[in-house]
């Protein structure tokens, strides 16, 4: 798989919110604001989702094609202000909802340091902490430098 330039990885790594879109059973897009977790050089974007009442997990299992949009400067925490759209293929790992997501705890903590306060209450709210991991493999990435969506985007085709 081809690699992405550092300025794109910066957006993935630093963003607090991404708009994660799946397709429902009526072939309609359904978008959720979610916390993206990214480890530089990994080539994958990860999310966690409560397994309780999670339609997005059902949507992904039925149709793994997803999109992820990083566009709001206040949520990306990047000086560049780049807007990035990822068209990708998702996979749900719900094999260990109690602990599987914990491998991402350090990445989560970097973005939301207050998570530790919630972790202390983990056993008081057990269903919230039953989480599936969503792994997104980017297929095509579009980058609008400086967030200028009127300009032609840089395009990175990672399927090659």
Secondary structure by P-SEA (a helix, b strand, c coil): cccccaaaaaaaacccccbbbbbccccbbbbbbbbbbbcccccbbbbbbcccccaaaaaaaacccbbbbbcccccccccccbbbbbbbbbbbcccccccccccaaaaaaaaccaaaaaaaaccccccccbbbbbbbbbcbbbbbcccccccccccccccc
